[in-house]
Amino acid sequence: MISPAVANSADICATLLMRLTDQGLAPGDVHRLVKDVYSLIRDGGAFTLAGINAALTRMGWDSGIMDSISLDLLMVLLQHEFSMHIEIHTVH
């Protein structure tokens, strides 16, 4: 996980865009995906990567569209840019 204290928003955006376009998404689709993930988590709650992907699939996205690294990048970006308080717990 990237530390929000040292993260640079422009670098995070560029890395997230690169990761998702490498998966075949157009830049406009990346923007739509970020908005869809935000809409899923904005009201708070407990979420897993599998749960987010299942919800995205119901919204019309390909199965497994969001990977753990892209989700981590997005969470740091939301913390940085929107001052969202996000607690992340890793289960082994």
N, C-alpha and C positions, 0 to 999 in steps of 0.2 A: 504494500500500500504506500502511496506517495504521501508524505507529510504535508498537510495543508499549510503549515507554517513556511515551508520553503518552495511551495509550488508557484509557478508563474502561469497565469491564466492563458496567455497567448501560446505558450509551449504546450499546455494541456490541450487546448483546442486543436492545435496543429497535430498533435499526436493522436488524439481521438479521431479527427478527420482522416488522417492517414490510415489508421487501423481499420476504420469502417469502409473507406473507399477501397482498400486492399481486399476487402471481402466482396467487392462488386457493387457497393452502394454508390449512387450518384450523390454529389454534395447536397443537393436539395433533399434527398432521402435521408441523409445523415441528420439534417436539421429536423426533419419530421420525426425521426426515431428519437432524438433527444427530447423533443417536445412530448412525445408519447410516453417515454419513461418518466419524465417529470410529472406528467398528469397522473401517473400511477402512484407516485410516492409523495406528492406535494402535501397531502393531508396527514402524513405520518403513518406510523404503523410498523409492523415487522415484515420484512421482505427477504426473500431468498432469490438468488440468481434464477433458479428453476421456476419460481413463482412469477418473477418478472417476465421471463421468456414465455411462460404459458399465457400470461395476460397479453403479451405482444402478439403471440400467435393468434389469439382470439381477435386481435385488432387487424389481422391480415398480414403480419410480418412472417417471414420464414422462421421455422422452428430453430431455436438456438441462436437467433440473430445477435444477442448480446452475450459477449464473453466476459469472464471475470475481470480481465485487465481493463477492457473498455468501460465496464460498470464502475470500477474503482476510479478511473479517470473522470467519469461523469460525476461521481459523488464528490470528489475533491473540487471539481469545477462549481458544483452547486453550493458547496460550503463557502468557497471563495467569492463567487459572484453574487449569490443570493443570500448569503449569511444563514444558510440552512444549518441547523444543528443535526448532524447525522452521526449516529453511533454505529460502528461496524464491529461485529463479532465474528471471529473465525471459529468454525467448529471442525475439529479433526476427527 
